Amino acid sequence: MDTDVVVIGAGVVGLACARELAVRGREVLCIERHERFGVETSSRNSEVIHAGIYYEAGSLKARLCARGNQSLYTWCASHGVPHARLGKLIVATSADEEPKLEQIVRQARANGVTSLRPLSAEEVRAIEPHVRATRGLWSPDTGIVDSHQLMASLLVDAERHGATVVLRHEVAGAAPMSGGYRLDARSDGEMTTLEARCVVNAAGLEADSVAALPGLDIESCGYRQHYARGHYFRVHPRKQGLARHLVYPAPSTTHLGIHVTLDLAGSMRLGPDLEYLPGRTQDYDVPERLQAVFLAAASRYLEGLELDDLAPDLAGIRPKLQAPGAPPRDFVIREESGRGLPGWVNLVGIESPGLTCCLEIATMVAAALEGTT
């Protein structure tokens, strides 16, 4: 089988790339190893539309998130994807945490986000009566989205423009060839060989492994990913009224902290935390022993929770480029001509805010492949 572009991975970013390339007239085949689209990182997260306030100025995360916040809301409105611009509170619970809020304001302004509004303790209480804070920030552009419906809308539009999405096919080999690449895909024990002029590696948790298939040394490239699990606990329906917006504590240097998230049905969850996994096993267990840890973390800023209000919910795994204790890393979005692989684009370390950035990542990928035929 010959095609123009193969996109490896049908998560939200892979589907966005397939759709964008198809809209631009490329012949696109999107390959997904699972029986459904988006079953890993894309569907195991907080489903938050981020405003772009935390990330290092000039980074891909900062630039793509600020643009993606606008483009994703526009997409959802025009394609009937359920979403809500709820707004988010970021709170300090002591005077020692208040400088963190000032730093967030400076970072947001450096990223071009000017909508953040400082709040007094009284103003926080007026917005969320059950939230305890000495100071706060209000982010009106933060919201939530139904990630499954978002991916479904991208799939429909990709197929409407001629893209083909094939499930239950795992790319097991890749090699450069004259004019493109030969890919070996495994399905139910059978191998199929594909030939493509261009390849987009949007394989999420396995993006580093896929990047190595055509011969890249992922260690020297800095592409090694580390699995970091985040757990969520569901709040009992009797306590759903404790918050009407997203509520985040002042962040640490490595993590945004266990926060309050809401879904479009109004159900409340706490999470995620951050736990680096020792290997590459996709373990989605949510230990009940974490119940007390989550209660203590949330009770610093949210009043009214008790231990039996929390129950294990879901877990997600992020593909982080930074090792435990290392400084944060940016997305890798790179067309690999400089490493002898023209027309091969690697998307590595696509974690949060990848959902918010999906349309902008796709635009960047399509631009990188312009002129490759």
C-alpha positions as YAML, in Angstrom:
chain: A
units: angstrom
residues:
- id: 1
  name: MET
  ca: [0.00, 0.00, 0.00]
- id: 2
  name: ASP
  ca: [1.38, 3.41, -0.96]
- id: 3
  name: THR
  ca: [0.24, 6.68, 0.55]
- id: 4
  name: ASP
  ca: [1.39, 10.25, 0.96]
- id: 5
  name: VAL
  ca: [1.42, 10.63, 4.76]
- id: 6
  name: VAL
  ca: [1.10, 8.06, 7.54]
- id: 7
  name: VAL
  ca: [0.16, 9.44, 10.95]
- id: 8
  name: ILE
  ca: [1.07, 7.01, 13.73]
- id: 9
  name: GLY
  ca: [-1.38, 7.33, 16.62]
- id: 10
  name: ALA
  ca: [-5.05, 8.28, 16.77]
- id: 11
  name: GLY
  ca: [-5.09, 10.25, 19.98]
- id: 12
  name: VAL
  ca: [-6.30, 13.83, 19.95]
- id: 13
  name: VAL
  ca: [-3.04, 15.12, 18.44]
- id: 14
  name: GLY
  ca: [-2.78, 12.38, 15.82]
- id: 15
  name: LEU
  ca: [-6.39, 12.90, 14.75]
- id: 16
  name: ALA
  ca: [-5.87, 16.67, 14.58]
- id: 17
  name: CYS
  ca: [-2.79, 16.14, 12.41]
- id: 18
  name: ALA
  ca: [-4.61, 13.68, 10.12]
- id: 19
  name: ARG
  ca: [-7.49, 16.12, 9.75]
- id: 20
  name: GLU
  ca: [-5.27, 19.16, 9.08]
- id: 21
  name: LEU
  ca: [-3.17, 17.33, 6.48]
- id: 22
  name: ALA
  ca: [-6.27, 15.96, 4.75]
- id: 23
  name: VAL
  ca: [-7.83, 19.43, 4.63]
- id: 24
  name: ARG
  ca: [-4.67, 20.61, 2.85]
- id: 25
  name: GLY
  ca: [-5.11, 17.95, 0.20]
- id: 26
  name: ARG
  ca: [-2.68, 15.33, 1.47]
- id: 27
  name: GLU
  ca: [-3.50, 11.64, 1.16]
- id: 28
  name: VAL
  ca: [-3.50, 10.53, 4.81]
- id: 29
  name: LEU
  ca: [-3.54, 7.15, 6.53]
- id: 30
  name: CYS
  ca: [-3.77, 7.27, 10.35]
- id: 31
  name: ILE
  ca: [-2.75, 4.06, 12.15]
- id: 32
  name: GLU
  ca: [-3.81, 3.26, 15.72]
- id: 33
  name: ARG
  ca: [-2.76, 0.15, 17.64]
- id: 34
  name: HIS
  ca: [-5.83, 0.02, 19.88]
- id: 35
  name: GLU
  ca: [-9.37, -0.97, 18.98]
- id: 36
  name: ARG
  ca: [-10.60, 2.60, 19.54]
- id: 37
  name: PHE
  ca: [-9.16, 6.06, 19.10]
- id: 38
  name: GLY
  ca: [-7.79, 8.05, 22.02]
- id: 39
  name: VAL
  ca: [-7.77, 5.38, 24.73]
- id: 40
  name: GLU
  ca: [-4.53, 6.42, 26.44]
- id: 41
  name: THR
  ca: [-3.41, 9.93, 27.45]
- id: 42
  name: SER
  ca: [-6.07, 11.71, 25.38]
- id: 43
  name: SER
  ca: [-8.94, 10.25, 27.42]
- id: 44
  name: ARG
  ca: [-7.28, 9.97, 30.83]
- id: 45
  name: ASN
  ca: [-6.82, 13.58, 31.88]
- id: 46
  name: SER
  ca: [-8.63, 16.54, 33.41]
- id: 47
  name: GLU
  ca: [-10.16, 17.59, 30.05]
- id: 48
  name: VAL
  ca: [-9.15, 21.18, 30.79]
- id: 49
  name: ILE
  ca: [-8.83, 23.87, 28.13]
- id: 50
  name: HIS
  ca: [-5.81, 25.73, 29.49]
- id: 51
  name: ALA
  ca: [-5.18, 29.46, 29.11]
- id: 52
  name: GLY
  ca: [-1.38, 29.22, 28.73]
- id: 53
  name: ILE
  ca: [-0.34, 30.98, 31.92]
- id: 54
  name: TYR
  ca: [2.28, 28.68, 33.47]
- id: 55
  name: TYR
  ca: [4.73, 27.82, 30.71]
- id: 56
  name: GLU
  ca: [8.12, 29.34, 29.98]
- id: 57
  name: ALA
  ca: [7.83, 32.40, 27.73]
- id: 58
  name: GLY
  ca: [8.66, 31.61, 24.12]
- id: 59
  name: SER
  ca: [8.31, 27.85, 24.59]
- id: 60
  name: LEU
  ca: [6.14, 25.79, 22.29]
- id: 61
  name: LYS
  ca: [3.86, 25.03, 25.23]
- id: 62
  name: ALA
  ca: [3.34, 28.74, 25.92]
- id: 63
  name: ARG
  ca: [2.89, 29.83, 22.30]
- id: 64
  name: LEU
  ca: [0.72, 26.95, 21.16]
- id: 65
  name: CYS
  ca: [-1.43, 26.96, 24.30]
- id: 66
  name: ALA
  ca: [-2.25, 30.67, 24.11]
- id: 67
  name: ARG
  ca: [-3.33, 30.22, 20.46]
- id: 68
  name: GLY
  ca: [-4.88, 26.83, 21.09]
- id: 69
  name: ASN
  ca: [-7.11, 28.22, 23.83]
- id: 70
  name: GLN
  ca: [-8.81, 30.40, 21.22]
- id: 71
  name: SER
  ca: [-8.81, 27.93, 18.32]
- id: 72
  name: LEU
  ca: [-10.14, 25.07, 20.44]
- id: 73
  name: TYR
  ca: [-13.08, 27.10, 21.75]
- id: 74
  name: THR
  ca: [-13.85, 28.15, 18.18]
- id: 75
  name: TRP
  ca: [-13.66, 24.53, 16.96]
- id: 76
  name: CYS
  ca: [-15.92, 23.28, 19.73]
- id: 77
  name: ALA
  ca: [-18.51, 25.98, 19.09]
- id: 78
  name: SER
  ca: [-18.57, 25.41, 15.34]
- id: 79
  name: HIS
  ca: [-18.57, 21.58, 15.51]
- id: 80
  name: GLY
  ca: [-21.00, 21.04, 18.36]
- id: 81
  name: VAL
  ca: [-18.40, 19.66, 20.78]
- id: 82
  name: PRO
  ca: [-19.64, 19.94, 24.40]
- id: 83
  name: HIS
  ca: [-17.52, 22.38, 26.37]
- id: 84
  name: ALA
  ca: [-17.82, 25.08, 29.02]
- id: 85
  name: ARG
  ca: [-15.75, 28.17, 29.74]
- id: 86
  name: LEU
  ca: [-16.03, 27.67, 33.51]
- id: 87
  name: GLY
  ca: [-13.12, 29.76, 34.65]
- id: 88
  name: LYS
  ca: [-10.45, 28.76, 37.14]
- id: 89
  name: LEU
  ca: [-9.38, 29.92, 40.57]
- id: 90
  name: ILE
  ca: [-5.73, 29.64, 41.59]
- id: 91
  name: VAL
  ca: [-5.43, 30.19, 45.33]
- id: 92
  name: ALA
  ca: [-2.82, 30.85, 47.97]
- id: 93
  name: THR
  ca: [-3.69, 29.50, 51.40]
- id: 94
  name: SER
  ca: [-0.99, 31.42, 53.31]
- id: 95
  name: ALA
  ca: [1.11, 34.54, 52.97]
- id: 96
  name: ASP
  ca: [4.08, 32.34, 52.04]
- id: 97
  name: GLU
  ca: [2.27, 31.19, 48.89]
- id: 98
  name: GLU
  ca: [1.21, 34.62, 47.69]
- id: 99
  name: PRO
  ca: [4.49, 35.35, 45.84]
- id: 100
  name: LYS
  ca: [3.74, 32.29, 43.69]
- id: 101
  name: LEU
  ca: [0.57, 34.01, 42.46]
- id: 102
  name: GLU
  ca: [2.54, 37.15, 41.63]
- id: 103
  name: GLN
  ca: [4.98, 35.02, 39.66]
- id: 104
  name: ILE
  ca: [2.10, 33.42, 37.75]
- id: 105
  name: VAL
  ca: [0.78, 36.86, 36.78]
- id: 106
  name: ARG
  ca: [4.21, 37.86, 35.46]
- id: 107
  name: GLN
  ca: [4.55, 34.60, 33.54]
- id: 108
  name: ALA
  ca: [1.08, 34.94, 32.05]
- id: 109
  name: ARG
  ca: [1.81, 38.46, 30.84]
- id: 110
  name: ALA
  ca: [5.07, 37.27, 29.30]
- id: 111
  name: ASN
  ca: [3.01, 34.67, 27.44]
- id: 112
  name: GLY
  ca: [0.54, 37.28, 26.19]
- id: 113
  name: VAL
  ca: [-2.23, 36.22, 28.56]
- id: 114
  name: THR
  ca: [-3.70, 39.40, 30.03]
- id: 115
  name: SER
  ca: [-7.03, 38.14, 31.33]
- id: 116
  name: LEU
  ca: [-5.84, 36.99, 34.78]
- id: 117
  name: ARG
  ca: [-7.42, 39.01, 37.61]
- id: 118
  name: PRO
  ca: [-6.01, 39.19, 41.16]
- id: 119
  name: LEU
  ca: [-8.54, 38.51, 43.91]
- id: 120
  name: SER
  ca: [-8.67, 39.25, 47.60]
- id: 121
  name: ALA
  ca: [-9.73, 36.60, 50.10]
- id: 122
  name: GLU
  ca: [-13.21, 38.13, 50.14]
- id: 123
  name: GLU
  ca: [-13.45, 38.07, 46.34]
- id: 124
  name: VAL
  ca: [-12.43, 34.40, 46.30]
- id: 125
  name: ARG
  ca: [-15.18, 33.64, 48.80]
- id: 126
  name: ALA
  ca: [-17.70, 35.50, 46.66]
- id: 127
  name: ILE
  ca: [-16.88, 33.24, 43.69]
- id: 128
  name: GLU
  ca: [-16.45, 30.00, 45.68]
- id: 129
  name: PRO
  ca: [-17.91, 30.17, 49.22]
- id: 130
  name: HIS
  ca: [-16.24, 26.92, 50.29]
- id: 131
  name: VAL
  ca: [-12.73, 27.84, 49.16]
- id: 132
  name: ARG
  ca: [-10.25, 29.00, 51.79]
- id: 133
  name: ALA
  ca: [-7.61, 31.45, 50.53]
- id: 134
  name: THR
  ca: [-5.61, 34.50, 51.49]
- id: 135
  name: ARG
  ca: [-5.36, 35.64, 47.87]
- id: 136
  name: GLY
  ca: [-6.38, 34.29, 44.51]
- id: 137
  name: LEU
  ca: [-6.24, 34.63, 40.73]
- id: 138
  name: TRP
  ca: [-9.19, 34.31, 38.38]
- id: 139
  name: SER
  ca: [-8.60, 32.86, 34.92]
- id: 140
  name: PRO
  ca: [-11.78, 33.44, 32.89]
- id: 141
  name: ASP
  ca: [-10.47, 31.67, 29.76]
- id: 142
  name: THR
  ca: [-9.88, 28.27, 31.37]
- id: 143
  name: GLY
  ca: [-12.57, 25.71, 30.67]
- id: 144
  name: ILE
  ca: [-13.40, 22.05, 30.10]
- id: 145
  name: VAL
  ca: [-14.17, 19.95, 27.04]
- id: 146
  name: ASP
  ca: [-15.56, 16.52, 26.31]
- id: 147
  name: SER
  ca: [-12.33, 15.00, 24.98]
- id: 148
  name: HIS
  ca: [-14.08, 11.99, 23.43]
- id: 149
  name: GLN
  ca: [-16.49, 14.17, 21.47]
- id: 150
  name: LEU
  ca: [-13.60, 16.41, 20.45]
- id: 151
  name: MET
  ca: [-11.71, 13.43, 19.04]
- id: 152
  name: ALA
  ca: [-14.86, 12.14, 17.35]
- id: 153
  name: SER
  ca: [-15.34, 15.51, 15.65]
- id: 154
  name: LEU
  ca: [-11.73, 15.51, 14.42]
- id: 155
  name: LEU
  ca: [-12.14, 11.97, 13.11]
- id: 156
  name: VAL
  ca: [-15.34, 12.82, 11.24]
- id: 157
  name: ASP
  ca: [-13.76, 15.88, 9.63]
- id: 158
  name: ALA
  ca: [-10.57, 14.00, 8.77]
- id: 159
  name: GLU
  ca: [-12.55, 11.27, 7.03]
- id: 160
  name: ARG
  ca: [-14.79, 13.83, 5.33]
- id: 161
  name: HIS
  ca: [-11.65, 15.25, 3.72]
- id: 162
  name: GLY
  ca: [-10.44, 11.84, 2.59]
- id: 163
  name: ALA
  ca: [-8.27, 10.59, 5.44]
- id: 164
  name: THR
  ca: [-8.41, 6.92, 6.40]
- id: 165
  name: VAL
  ca: [-8.13, 5.79, 10.03]
- id: 166
  name: VAL
  ca: [-7.15, 2.15, 10.62]
- id: 167
  name: LEU
  ca: [-7.45, 0.65, 14.09]
- id: 168
  name: ARG
  ca: [-5.74, -2.40, 15.65]
- id: 169
  name: HIS
  ca: [-2.54, -1.90, 13.66]
- id: 170
  name: GLU
  ca: [0.73, -1.36, 15.53]
- id: 171
  name: VAL
  ca: [3.78, -0.01, 13.73]
- id: 172
  name: ALA
  ca: [6.59, -2.45, 14.51]
- id: 173
  name: GLY
  ca: [9.26, -1.34, 12.04]
- id: 174
  name: ALA
  ca: [10.28, 1.62, 9.92]
- id: 175
  name: ALA
  ca: [13.11, 2.18, 7.47]
- id: 176
  name: PRO
  ca: [14.02, 4.96, 5.04]
- id: 177
  name: MET
  ca: [13.69, 4.11, 1.38]
- id: 178
  name: SER
  ca: [13.96, 6.01, -1.86]
- id: 179
  name: GLY
  ca: [11.34, 8.76, -1.77]
- id: 180
  name: GLY
  ca: [10.00, 7.98, 1.68]
- id: 181
  name: TYR
  ca: [9.64, 5.21, 4.26]
- id: 182
  name: ARG
  ca: [8.67, 1.59, 4.53]
- id: 183
  name: LEU
  ca: [6.57, 0.79, 7.59]
- id: 184
  name: ASP
  ca: [5.72, -2.63, 8.98]
- id: 185
  name: ALA
  ca: [2.41, -2.79, 10.85]
- id: 186
  name: ARG
  ca: [1.23, -5.74, 12.92]
- id: 187
  name: SER
  ca: [-2.44, -6.68, 13.30]
- id: 188
  name: ASP
  ca: [-3.68, -9.93, 14.88]
- id: 189
  name: GLY
  ca: [-0.28, -11.49, 14.31]
- id: 190
  name: GLU
  ca: [-0.16, -10.59, 10.62]
- id: 191
  name: MET
  ca: [2.33, -8.10, 9.19]
- id: 192
  name: THR
  ca: [1.44, -5.50, 6.57]
- id: 193
  name: THR
  ca: [3.99, -3.38, 4.74]
- id: 194
  name: LEU
  ca: [3.19, 0.24, 3.92]
- id: 195
  name: GLU
  ca: [5.12, 2.77, 1.90]
- id: 196
  name: ALA
  ca: [4.71, 6.47, 2.68]
- id: 197
  name: ARG
  ca: [6.39, 9.61, 1.50]
- id: 198
  name: CYS
  ca: [6.02, 11.23, 4.93]
- id: 199
  name: VAL
  ca: [5.46, 10.01, 8.49]
- id: 200
  name: VAL
  ca: [4.06, 11.87, 11.50]
- id: 201
  name: ASN
  ca: [4.95, 10.19, 14.78]
- id: 202
  name: ALA
  ca: [2.07, 11.06, 17.11]
- id: 203
  name: ALA
  ca: [2.37, 7.84, 19.10]
- id: 204
  name: GLY
  ca: [1.99, 9.45, 22.53]
- id: 205
  name: LEU
  ca: [3.32, 7.12, 25.22]
- id: 206
  name: GLU
  ca: [5.37, 5.23, 22.63]
- id: 207
  name: ALA
  ca: [6.55, 8.25, 20.63]
- id: 208
  name: ASP
  ca: [10.17, 7.73, 21.69]
- id: 209
  name: SER
  ca: [10.07, 4.05, 20.71]
- id: 210
  name: VAL
  ca: [8.58, 4.94, 17.33]
- id: 211
  name: ALA
  ca: [11.19, 7.69, 16.85]
- id: 212
  name: ALA
  ca: [13.88, 5.03, 17.25]
- id: 213
  name: LEU
  ca: [12.46, 2.74, 14.55]
- id: 214
  name: PRO
  ca: [14.05, 4.49, 11.53]
- id: 215
  name: GLY
  ca: [17.41, 4.64, 13.27]
- id: 216
  name: LEU
  ca: [17.43, 7.71, 15.55]
- id: 217
  name: ASP
  ca: [19.40, 7.48, 18.78]
- id: 218
  name: ILE
  ca: [16.71, 8.73, 21.15]
- id: 219
  name: GLU
  ca: [19.19, 9.22, 24.00]
- id: 220
  name: SER
  ca: [21.43, 11.60, 22.05]
- id: 221
  name: CYS
  ca: [18.34, 13.33, 20.61]
- id: 222
  name: GLY
  ca: [16.90, 13.84, 24.08]
- id: 223
  name: TYR
  ca: [13.74, 11.96, 23.14]
- id: 224
  name: ARG
  ca: [13.59, 9.44, 26.00]
- id: 225
  name: GLN
  ca: [10.19, 9.65, 27.65]
- id: 226
  name: HIS
  ca: [9.39, 8.87, 31.28]
- id: 227
  name: TYR
  ca: [6.00, 7.58, 32.37]
- id: 228
  name: ALA
  ca: [4.39, 9.75, 35.04]
- id: 229
  name: ARG
  ca: [1.07, 8.58, 36.44]
- id: 230
  name: GLY
  ca: [-1.59, 10.88, 37.82]
- id: 231
  name: HIS
  ca: [-4.44, 9.56, 39.96]
- id: 232
  name: TYR
  ca: [-7.93, 10.98, 40.34]
- id: 233
  name: PHE
  ca: [-10.50, 10.54, 43.10]
- id: 234
  name: ARG
  ca: [-14.22, 11.04, 42.52]
- id: 235
  name: VAL
  ca: [-16.09, 13.25, 44.98]
- id: 236
  name: HIS
  ca: [-19.44, 11.87, 46.15]
- id: 237
  name: PRO
  ca: [-22.47, 13.54, 44.52]
- id: 238
  name: ARG
  ca: [-23.61, 14.85, 47.92]
- id: 239
  name: LYS
  ca: [-20.59, 17.19, 47.89]
- id: 240
  name: GLN
  ca: [-20.72, 18.32, 44.27]
- id: 241
  name: GLY
  ca: [-21.89, 21.77, 45.32]
- id: 242
  name: LEU
  ca: [-18.63, 22.53, 47.09]
- id: 243
  name: ALA
  ca: [-17.20, 24.05, 43.90]
- id: 244
  name: ARG
  ca: [-18.69, 25.48, 40.74]
- id: 245
  name: HIS
  ca: [-15.42, 26.27, 38.98]
- id: 246
  name: LEU
  ca: [-12.01, 24.69, 38.56]
- id: 247
  name: VAL
  ca: [-9.90, 25.32, 41.67]
- id: 248
  name: TYR
  ca: [-6.10, 24.97, 41.72]
- id: 249
  name: PRO
  ca: [-3.66, 25.48, 44.59]
- id: 250
  name: ALA
  ca: [-0.55, 27.59, 44.13]
- id: 251
  name: PRO
  ca: [1.73, 25.29, 42.11]
- id: 252
  name: SER
  ca: [5.08, 23.82, 43.07]
- id: 253
  name: THR
  ca: [8.06, 24.01, 40.74]
- id: 254
  name: THR
  ca: [7.26, 20.55, 39.31]
- id: 255
  name: HIS
  ca: [3.51, 20.09, 39.57]
- id: 256
  name: LEU
  ca: [0.29, 22.09, 39.43]
- id: 257
  name: GLY
  ca: [-0.94, 20.33, 42.54]
- id: 258
  name: ILE
  ca: [-4.01, 18.23, 43.30]
- id: 259
  name: HIS
  ca: [-6.87, 20.39, 42.08]
- id: 260
  name: VAL
  ca: [-10.64, 20.38, 41.73]
- id: 261
  name: THR
  ca: [-11.88, 19.49, 38.28]
- id: 262
  name: LEU
  ca: [-15.45, 19.32, 37.06]
- id: 263
  name: ASP
  ca: [-16.92, 17.48, 34.12]
- id: 264
  name: LEU
  ca: [-19.72, 18.69, 31.89]
- id: 265
  name: ALA
  ca: [-22.29, 16.82, 33.99]
- id: 266
  name: GLY
  ca: [-21.16, 18.75, 37.07]
- id: 267
  name: SER
  ca: [-19.40, 15.80, 38.72]
- id: 268
  name: MET
  ca: [-16.33, 16.68, 40.76]
- id: 269
  name: ARG
  ca: [-12.94, 15.00, 40.85]
- id: 270
  name: LEU
  ca: [-9.69, 15.68, 42.69]
- id: 271
  name: GLY
  ca: [-6.37, 15.23, 40.93]
- id: 272
  name: PRO
  ca: [-4.06, 14.49, 39.46]
- id: 273
  name: ASP
  ca: [-1.05, 13.90, 41.65]
- id: 274
  name: LEU
  ca: [2.31, 12.98, 40.11]
- id: 275
  name: GLU
  ca: [4.05, 9.61, 40.43]
- id: 276
  name: TYR
  ca: [6.88, 8.58, 38.12]
- id: 277
  name: LEU
  ca: [6.60, 4.91, 37.22]
- id: 278
  name: PRO
  ca: [9.73, 2.75, 37.36]
- id: 279
  name: GLY
  ca: [9.22, 1.17, 33.94]
- id: 280
  name: ARG
  ca: [7.11, 1.33, 30.81]
- id: 281
  name: THR
  ca: [4.13, -0.67, 32.06]
- id: 282
  name: GLN
  ca: [0.82, 1.12, 31.52]
- id: 283
  name: ASP
  ca: [-0.47, 0.59, 35.05]
- id: 284
  name: TYR
  ca: [-3.67, 2.57, 35.69]
- id: 285
  name: ASP
  ca: [-4.28, 1.39, 39.25]
- id: 286
  name: VAL
  ca: [-5.63, 3.97, 41.74]
- id: 287
  name: PRO
  ca: [-4.60, 2.78, 45.21]
- id: 288
  name: GLU
  ca: [-7.23, 3.39, 47.85]
- id: 289
  name: ARG
  ca: [-4.43, 4.25, 50.29]
- id: 290
  name: LEU
  ca: [-4.10, 7.60, 48.49]
- id: 291
  name: GLN
  ca: [-7.55, 8.62, 49.69]
- id: 292
  name: ALA
  ca: [-6.19, 10.32, 52.83]
- id: 293
  name: VAL
  ca: [-3.41, 12.02, 50.86]
- id: 294
  name: PHE
  ca: [-5.93, 13.53, 48.43]
- id: 295
  name: LEU
  ca: [-8.22, 14.62, 51.26]
- id: 296
  name: ALA
  ca: [-5.37, 16.39, 53.05]
- id: 297
  name: ALA
  ca: [-4.20, 18.13, 49.86]
- id: 298
  name: ALA
  ca: [-7.65, 19.37, 48.87]
- id: 299
  name: SER
  ca: [-8.67, 20.32, 52.42]
- id: 300
  name: ARG
  ca: [-5.92, 22.95, 52.48]
- id: 301
  name: TYR
  ca: [-8.11, 25.10, 50.27]
- id: 302
  name: LEU
  ca: [-11.54, 23.42, 50.07]
- id: 303
  name: GLU
  ca: [-13.81, 23.16, 53.09]
- id: 304
  name: GLY
  ca: [-16.40, 20.47, 53.72]
- id: 305
  name: LEU
  ca: [-14.74, 17.30, 52.44]
- id: 306
  name: GLU
  ca: [-14.57, 14.13, 54.52]
- id: 307
  name: LEU
  ca: [-12.71, 10.90, 53.92]
- id: 308
  name: ASP
  ca: [-15.74, 8.89, 52.85]
- id: 309
  name: ASP
  ca: [-16.58, 11.54, 50.25]
- id: 310
  name: LEU
  ca: [-13.68, 10.30, 48.08]
- id: 311
  name: ALA
  ca: [-13.49, 7.14, 45.98]
- id: 312
  name: PRO
  ca: [-10.82, 5.97, 43.50]
- id: 313
  name: ASP
  ca: [-11.71, 7.04, 39.97]
- id: 314
  name: LEU
  ca: [-9.21, 6.89, 37.11]
- id: 315
  name: ALA
  ca: [-5.52, 7.32, 36.40]
- id: 316
  name: GLY
  ca: [-3.67, 8.69, 33.41]
- id: 317
  name: ILE
  ca: [-0.06, 8.45, 32.29]
- id: 318
  name: ARG
  ca: [1.86, 11.34, 30.80]
- id: 319
  name: PRO
  ca: [4.91, 10.92, 28.55]
- id: 320
  name: LYS
  ca: [7.32, 13.35, 30.21]
- id: 321
  name: LEU
  ca: [10.66, 14.25, 28.70]
- id: 322
  name: GLN
  ca: [12.08, 15.39, 32.04]
- id: 323
  name: ALA
  ca: [13.33, 12.70, 34.37]
- id: 324
  name: PRO
  ca: [12.26, 12.80, 38.04]
- id: 325
  name: GLY
  ca: [13.70, 15.89, 39.70]
- id: 326
  name: ALA
  ca: [14.85, 17.41, 36.40]
- id: 327
  name: PRO
  ca: [13.68, 20.82, 35.08]
- id: 328
  name: PRO
  ca: [10.53, 20.89, 32.91]
- id: 329
  name: ARG
  ca: [10.99, 20.19, 29.21]
- id: 330
  name: ASP
  ca: [9.16, 21.63, 26.24]
- id: 331
  name: PHE
  ca: [7.31, 19.74, 23.53]
- id: 332
  name: VAL
  ca: [9.43, 18.27, 20.74]
- id: 333
  name: ILE
  ca: [7.85, 18.99, 17.34]
- id: 334
  name: ARG
  ca: [10.59, 18.34, 14.82]
- id: 335
  name: GLU
  ca: [10.86, 17.50, 11.14]
- id: 336
  name: GLU
  ca: [13.96, 15.32, 11.00]
- id: 337
  name: SER
  ca: [15.64, 16.35, 7.74]
- id: 338
  name: GLY
  ca: [18.61, 17.55, 9.80]
- id: 339
  name: ARG
  ca: [19.10, 14.00, 11.03]
- id: 340
  name: GLY
  ca: [18.80, 12.43, 7.61]
- id: 341
  name: LEU
  ca: [15.08, 11.61, 7.77]
- id: 342
  name: PRO
  ca: [13.31, 14.10, 5.46]
- id: 343
  name: GLY
  ca: [9.54, 14.08, 5.77]
- id: 344
  name: TRP
  ca: [9.56, 12.36, 9.16]
- id: 345
  name: VAL
  ca: [8.07, 14.49, 11.96]
- id: 346
  name: ASN
  ca: [8.47, 13.47, 15.59]
- id: 347
  name: LEU
  ca: [6.05, 14.66, 18.27]
- id: 348
  name: VAL
  ca: [7.65, 13.68, 21.57]
- id: 349
  name: GLY
  ca: [6.79, 14.60, 25.14]
- id: 350
  name: ILE
  ca: [3.29, 15.72, 24.18]
- id: 351
  name: GLU
  ca: [1.70, 15.91, 27.61]
- id: 352
  name: SER
  ca: [-0.36, 18.75, 29.12]
- id: 353
  name: PRO
  ca: [-1.32, 21.13, 27.54]
- id: 354
  name: GLY
  ca: [-1.36, 18.91, 24.44]
- id: 355
  name: LEU
  ca: [-5.16, 18.64, 24.43]
- id: 356
  name: THR
  ca: [-5.51, 22.43, 24.33]
- id: 357
  name: CYS
  ca: [-2.76, 22.70, 21.72]
- id: 358
  name: CYS
  ca: [-3.94, 19.91, 19.41]
- id: 359
  name: LEU
  ca: [-5.15, 22.09, 16.52]
- id: 360
  name: GLU
  ca: [-2.07, 24.32, 16.73]
- id: 361
  name: ILE
  ca: [0.30, 21.34, 16.81]
- id: 362
  name: ALA
  ca: [-1.45, 20.02, 13.72]
- id: 363
  name: THR
  ca: [-1.00, 23.34, 11.93]
- id: 364
  name: MET
  ca: [2.70, 23.33, 12.82]
- id: 365
  name: VAL
  ca: [3.14, 19.76, 11.57]
- id: 366
  name: ALA
  ca: [1.38, 20.51, 8.31]
- id: 367
  name: ALA
  ca: [3.57, 23.56, 7.78]
- id: 368
  name: ALA
  ca: [6.69, 21.46, 8.43]
- id: 369
  name: LEU
  ca: [5.61, 19.06, 5.69]
- id: 370
  name: GLU
  ca: [4.70, 21.72, 3.13]
- id: 371
  name: GLY
  ca: [6.48, 21.00, -0.12]
- id: 372
  name: THR
  ca: [7.11, 17.32, 0.66]
- id: 373
  name: THR
  ca: [5.36, 15.22, -1.96]
...
